[in-house]
Structure formats: C-alpha cells, structure tokens
Amino acid sequence: MMPEIFVRAVGTHDHLVTRKIVEEAFGETGEETAAFLDALRADGCILGEWLAEDGGTPIGHIVFSRVWIERPDGVRVDAAMLTPLAVRPDRQRTGVGKRLMDHTLTLLEQQGETIFLVLGHPDYYPRAGFKAVAADQVASPWPGEPAFMARGAHLPSGRLVMAAVIADAH
C-alpha cells in the first residue's frame, strides 16, 4: 500500500527541494522555470506555496501569486494566479497535481480568495474548474489564448495586473 500524499506549506528550508522538483518536472525549460520561481520568491508576490509529500518524500509543488483584475472604474479586485505547478516526472499522471490543486484551492477559498487564474495546459486545468471562456472578460497579454483560464463565481471584467516578474516571464 502506498503512503497517503500529504500537502503542507513550503518553508524556506524547502526552497532547494522545490526548485529541484520544478527543474525535473519542466524538463528542457526546467532551469528557466526554476529561475522564475526564484524571481517570484524574491519579488514577494507569492500568496502561498505548498509541497506534496509521499512518505516524507517531496513529489510535487504548487505556487499561487497575487495578481489583480482592474475594473474599468479603476478598482482592483484581488485574484490568485497559479504559477507554477510541478510534479516529479516519475509521479506525473498519478493524481498528485490534482491533489495539490484541490488542497490549495480549498485552502485559499477558506482564506477568502474567490478568483483564480492560470496560464497552463488547456486539457489539464479544466479538471480543477478553470475555464478559458471565464477568462475572456479579462484583458491580458493572451487574448483568446485557450491556455489562459479562470475559476471563480464572480469574475469581474477588467484588465489583468501582475507583478513585473510574472508579466516579464510570459
């Protein structure tokens, strides 16, 4: 019997192991994606990051960063952008990513977050409730891009505002 997957908040002592998970998960672009993770941490825009472990062995990592949707009246509405989700290659397609998303989305919703965005694989993220059509009312650098998706009951129309580290990476 396999040990249960445990999800916990990342501490600074986990930065090297989470960086390694990201490098391995993203293959050829792993170093670039890990550098992006480093930049997110340095910028301070991360809302939270979590680590999935199986029997104490790190197997997955997820990060949400603060972004905003600026309505036409200039008011900014808080949103959370998933940037990035990584699962060790030998554990991909085993439910680890879904477990991480379910856990963290529930936790963030309990903390009052209601709007979530992702720029990711259009066949994968709808499993967690993300929809490209929901993001259509948000002006972004990716108009009409099926990879830009949103999740949330009350998504305002407006313009996506991101930390420079996120905008520059995409």
C-alpha positions in Angstrom: 0.0 0.0 0.0 1.3 3.4 -0.9 1.6 6.1 1.8 -1.0 8.9 1.7 0.0 12.1 -0.1 0.4 14.8 2.5 0.3 18.5 1.4 2.0 21.2 3.6 3.1 24.8 3.3 6.6 25.3 2.0 9.2 26.7 4.4 12.4 28.4 3.4 14.2 25.2 4.2 12.3 23.6 1.3 13.4 26.0 -1.4 16.2 23.8 -2.8 14.0 20.7 -3.0 11.1 22.6 -4.5 13.4 24.1 -7.1 14.7 20.6 -8.0 11.1 19.4 -8.4 10.4 22.3 -10.8 13.6 21.7 -12.8 12.8 18.0 -13.2 9.1 18.5 -13.9 9.6 21.1 -16.7 12.4 19.2 -18.5 14.1 21.3 -21.1 12.7 24.5 -19.7 13.2 23.4 -16.1 16.1 25.7 -15.3 14.2 28.7 -16.7 11.1 27.8 -14.7 13.1 27.3 -11.5 14.7 30.8 -12.1 11.1 32.1 -12.5 10.3 30.6 -9.1 13.3 32.2 -7.5 12.2 35.5 -9.0 8.7 35.1 -7.6 10.2 34.5 -4.2 12.5 37.5 -4.4 9.6 39.7 -5.6 7.4 38.8 -2.6 4.3 38.4 -4.8 3.7 34.8 -3.7 0.4 34.2 -1.8 1.4 30.7 -0.8 3.3 27.7 -1.9 2.8 24.1 -0.9 4.7 20.8 -1.2 3.2 17.4 -1.7 5.0 14.5 0.0 4.6 10.8 -0.2 6.0 9.0 2.8 8.1 12.1 3.6 9.5 12.3 0.0 8.8 15.5 -1.8 6.9 14.8 -5.1 5.0 17.9 -6.1 4.9 21.7 -5.6 2.4 24.4 -6.3 2.6 28.2 -6.1 -0.1 30.9 -6.2 0.9 34.6 -6.6 -1.1 37.8 -6.1 -2.5 39.4 -9.2 -5.4 41.8 -9.7 -8.2 42.5 -12.1 -8.5 46.2 -12.5 -12.2 47.1 -13.3 -13.0 49.9 -15.8 -13.7 52.2 -12.7 -10.0 51.7 -11.6 -10.8 49.5 -8.6 -8.5 46.5 -8.3 -10.0 43.2 -7.3 -7.7 40.6 -5.7 -7.0 37.4 -7.7 -4.6 34.5 -7.3 -2.6 33.2 -10.2 -1.3 29.6 -10.2 2.4 29.9 -11.1 3.7 27.2 -11.4 2.5 23.6 -10.6 5.2 20.9 -10.8 5.1 17.2 -10.1 8.2 15.0 -10.2 8.3 13.1 -13.6 8.0 9.7 -12.0 4.8 10.8 -10.2 3.1 12.6 -13.0 -0.3 11.3 -14.1 -0.9 9.7 -10.7 -3.2 12.4 -9.2 -0.5 14.4 -7.3 -1.2 17.6 -9.3 -4.9 17.3 -8.7 -4.4 16.6 -5.0 -2.2 19.8 -4.8 -4.8 21.9 -6.7 -7.8 20.6 -4.7 -6.0 21.2 -1.4 -4.7 24.6 -2.2 -7.8 26.0 -3.9 -9.9 24.9 -1.0 -7.4 26.4 1.5 -7.2 29.7 -0.4 -11.0 29.9 -0.7 -11.3 29.4 3.0 -8.9 32.4 3.4 -11.2 34.5 1.2 -9.8 34.2 -2.3 -12.5 33.9 -4.9 -10.8 34.5 -8.2 -8.1 32.2 -9.6 -6.2 32.4 -12.9 -3.8 30.2 -14.7 -1.8 30.1 -17.9 -1.5 26.4 -18.5 -2.4 23.3 -20.5 -6.0 23.7 -21.7 -6.7 20.0 -21.3 -5.4 19.8 -17.7 -6.6 22.7 -15.7 -10.4 22.4 -16.5 -10.3 19.4 -14.2 -9.9 21.9 -11.4 -12.7 24.1 -12.6 -10.6 26.5 -14.7 -12.3 27.7 -18.0 -10.9 29.7 -20.9 -14.3 31.2 -21.5 -14.3 32.6 -17.9 -11.1 34.5 -18.6 -12.5 36.1 -21.8 -13.6 39.2 -19.9 -10.1 39.8 -18.5 -7.8 41.8 -20.8 -4.5 40.1 -20.7 -1.3 39.5 -22.8 -3.0 36.3 -24.0 -6.3 37.4 -25.7 -8.2 34.4 -27.0 -5.5 32.0 -25.8 -7.1 28.7 -24.6 -4.3 28.3 -22.0 -5.4 31.5 -20.2 -8.2 30.3 -17.8 -10.1 31.5 -14.8 -12.1 30.0 -12.0 -14.4 31.9 -9.8 -18.1 32.7 -9.3 -17.9 36.4 -9.7 -15.1 37.3 -12.1 -15.2 41.0 -12.9 -14.5 42.4 -16.3 -11.3 44.3 -16.4 -7.5 44.3 -17.1 -5.1 41.8 -15.5 -2.5 43.5 -13.4 0.5 41.3 -12.5 3.8 41.8 -10.7 6.5 42.6 -13.3 8.2 39.3 -12.6 5.1 37.4 -13.8 4.5 39.7 -16.8 8.1 39.5 -17.9 8.1 35.7 -17.8 5.2 35.3 -20.1 
